[in-house]
Amino acid sequence: MAIHQIQFAYQEQQDRVLMRVSTTEGDEFRFWLTRRYTKRLWGLLVKMLEQDQPVRQQFDADTKRTVLGIRHEGFAQQGNFGAPFEERDYRRPLGDEPLLLARAEGKPREDGTCLLRLHPQPGQGIDMVLDAKLLHLFSRLLIQVVAKSDWDLQLALSPDAPPGEAEPASGRRKLN
């Protein structure tokens, strides 16, 4: 299964995020993300982002955060965030109604990609293999949709960095 498009859309009446994933094979998967689930998923995504080889090979925490932020912004510039989600007659193997996600698991693979497993409490979900670029773009989409919600939830790459931005190399500000 190769990913074609991913869309996150906040649904105010549901107070949930609708995640849609389409594949190059013509399948579409739909899931609901609650605030609670999104908060837990974000922690997992950050850990996965930190396992990226260029980040992991850094020795100190400040440099790791800086490299993570630079890579995140670099990949974000390569993303096509303005393209609308293609509406067509997709097959929906898990049904037409979105499933409420309850479990998430992420782990690195030997080839440098990550496996992200998103599943409802009972039943089948989706397993996605994400390279570094796709993992960063997935994370950026999640940051953007949460910013549009009324969840009072700040998703950031590090605890004290602004959402979606790299933290300065030094945590201290200097006056000239």
C-alpha distance (Angstrom), angle and dihedral (degrees) to the residues before:
residue distance angle dihedral
M1 . . .
A2 3.80 . .
I3 3.80 118.0 .
H4 3.79 114.8 -120.4
Q5 3.82 101.9 175.5
I6 3.79 139.9 -5.9
Q7 3.79 123.8 -159.6
F8 3.79 131.4 -177.1
A9 3.81 118.1 -168.2
Y10 3.79 126.6 176.7
Q11 3.82 111.7 -131.7
E12 3.79 107.2 -156.4
Q13 3.81 96.9 -164.8
Q14 3.79 91.1 51.8
D15 3.83 92.8 37.6
R16 3.79 85.6 -139.7
V17 3.76 138.6 107.0
L18 3.78 117.3 -113.7
M19 3.79 111.4 -143.9
R20 3.78 117.7 -163.1
V21 3.78 123.0 -172.9
S22 3.79 121.5 -174.3
T23 3.78 125.3 -169.9
T24 3.78 133.5 -148.4
E25 3.82 86.5 -115.9
G26 3.82 91.2 65.4
D27 3.81 100.4 -101.4
E28 3.79 126.6 131.3
F29 3.80 126.9 -161.2
R30 3.81 122.4 -164.3
F31 3.78 126.6 -162.9
W32 3.79 139.4 171.3
L33 3.81 119.0 -132.7
T34 3.79 118.3 -161.8
R35 3.80 123.3 -155.2
R36 3.79 90.7 -106.0
Y37 3.79 92.9 49.6
T38 3.81 92.2 45.7
K39 3.80 91.3 52.4
R40 3.80 91.2 53.0
L41 3.80 92.8 42.2
W42 3.80 89.9 52.9
G43 3.80 91.7 56.9
L44 3.80 89.3 52.1
L45 3.82 92.6 47.4
V46 3.81 92.3 51.4
K47 3.81 90.4 51.6
M48 3.80 89.4 50.1
L49 3.82 91.4 48.7
E50 3.80 89.7 50.9
Q51 3.83 89.9 55.9
D52 3.81 91.3 63.7
Q53 3.83 107.2 121.1
P54 3.85 97.9 -119.8
V55 3.82 89.8 50.7
R56 3.79 96.8 41.5
Q57 3.81 94.2 51.4
Q58 3.82 92.8 61.4
F59 3.80 115.9 102.4
D60 3.79 105.1 -146.9
A61 3.79 130.7 48.1
D62 3.82 95.8 -122.0
T63 3.79 92.3 54.8
K64 3.81 91.3 45.9
R65 3.82 90.8 53.7
T66 3.80 91.4 46.8
V67 3.81 93.7 49.8
L68 3.81 90.4 45.8
G69 3.80 90.9 52.1
I70 3.80 93.5 46.6
R71 3.81 92.1 49.8
H72 3.80 91.1 46.0
E73 3.80 93.0 52.5
G74 3.80 91.7 43.4
F75 3.79 93.0 53.3
A76 3.82 91.3 42.6
Q77 3.80 89.4 58.5
Q78 3.81 88.7 56.3
G79 3.81 93.7 52.9
N80 3.79 123.7 100.0
F81 3.79 98.8 -138.0
G82 3.80 94.5 160.7
A83 3.80 96.9 62.0
P84 3.80 112.1 105.7
F85 3.78 118.8 -125.1
E86 3.79 107.4 -95.2
E87 3.79 110.2 -111.8
R88 3.78 109.2 -152.4
D89 3.77 140.3 128.3
Y90 3.78 99.2 -67.7
R91 3.77 122.7 175.6
R92 3.79 109.5 -117.6
P93 3.82 106.1 -153.4
L94 3.82 92.6 -178.4
G95 3.81 94.8 45.6
D96 3.79 137.1 -91.9
E97 3.80 96.1 -81.6
P98 3.81 118.7 76.9
L99 3.80 115.4 -107.8
L100 3.80 119.7 -129.7
L101 3.80 107.6 -117.5
A102 3.80 117.3 -136.1
R103 3.82 106.9 158.0
A104 3.79 133.2 50.9
E105 3.77 131.6 178.7
G106 3.76 130.4 176.4
K107 3.75 130.6 -175.2
P108 3.78 137.5 165.8
R109 3.78 119.9 -110.1
E110 3.78 127.4 -143.9
D111 3.82 92.3 -109.3
G112 3.82 92.2 61.0
T113 3.80 96.0 -101.3
C114 3.80 125.3 111.0
L115 3.77 130.5 -125.4
L116 3.81 112.7 -137.2
R117 3.80 114.3 -169.2
L118 3.82 117.6 -167.0
H119 3.80 116.9 -177.6
P120 3.81 141.2 162.8
Q121 3.81 117.4 -120.2
P122 3.78 93.4 -97.8
G123 3.76 119.7 23.1
Q124 3.73 143.4 17.6
G125 3.79 126.1 -33.7
I126 3.77 134.3 165.4
D127 3.79 134.4 -70.3
M128 3.80 113.7 -156.6
V129 3.79 127.5 -170.6
L130 3.80 107.5 -147.9
D131 3.78 128.2 -172.7
A132 3.82 118.7 -151.1
K133 3.80 93.3 -89.1
L134 3.80 94.8 49.8
L135 3.81 91.8 44.9
H136 3.81 90.6 53.6
L137 3.82 92.1 46.1
F138 3.82 91.5 48.1
S139 3.81 88.5 51.4
R140 3.81 92.6 47.5
L141 3.82 91.2 52.0
L142 3.80 89.7 51.4
I143 3.82 91.4 49.4
Q144 3.81 90.2 51.5
V145 3.80 96.6 48.8
V146 3.81 94.0 46.0
A147 3.81 89.2 51.7
K148 3.83 87.6 58.8
S149 3.80 93.6 50.2
D150 3.78 127.6 83.9
W151 3.80 92.3 -123.4
D152 3.81 100.3 113.6
L153 3.80 87.3 -134.4
Q154 3.80 121.1 140.5
L155 3.79 114.5 -157.3
A156 3.80 111.2 -161.0
L157 3.78 134.4 162.9
S158 3.80 89.9 -123.3
P159 3.82 130.0 20.7
D160 3.81 96.4 -105.3
A161 3.82 100.9 33.3
P162 3.80 123.8 99.8
P163 3.82 112.1 -99.5
G164 3.78 111.9 -73.3
E165 3.79 94.4 -3.9
A166 3.76 133.8 110.2
E167 3.75 118.7 -107.9
P168 3.81 116.4 -121.0
A169 3.80 114.6 -97.3
S170 3.78 88.5 -109.4
G171 3.78 119.9 43.7
R172 3.83 88.8 -143.6
R173 3.77 127.0 83.0
K174 3.76 118.9 -133.2
L175 3.77 127.8 -152.5
N176 3.79 119.4 -147.8
